[in-house]
Amino acid sequence: MAESRDGERCRYYARRHESASPQKERTMFKILELKGADAALAMEVGHRYSTRQEALAAIKTHLKTFKASGHNPEGDYWWARDAEGLRKCWISSID
């Protein structure tokens, strides 16, 4: 019986170790925002998201804080306008 339990324990820890080690790192997503035409660098908005759908929901929530906003499907970015001018936002993958 003791050998059987030891064997089970070894298999249990081996399976646990295999599932803990990543086979492939998952792609993360972030939202970038460019404020005005004079801005040199895009700033990250919010935090990083594990799926594109989460990032999309976050960008829509972010845009609701502006009076005027929309989506440009041709350029695949979202825009917003405020007192500082035009802002462009897009979702970027992190590899």
Phi, psi and omega in degrees: 000320183298321179296321180297316179294318179297319178297317178297317179298317180296316179295322179299311181292326178295316178297319180296319179293319179297318181287336180281331180276127184290132175287315180211134179292137180283147176285133176254161181232150176221160178255128178247145181227133177249120182264112175070168181285339183276349184291133181272324183236144175279144179255146177281134179253130179075215180236187181274148186240144184278341177226157177295327179296321177295318179295321179296317177297320180293321181291323177295320177296318179299318182292336179293345179281353180253152179286325181234127178201165180188187181233136175252098183293332179292320179266355182053050174218164176250153181229157176212151179233134176218193182298333180277353179113203183278139174237143175240136180233146175209163180261132180237141177271149179250118179250000000 
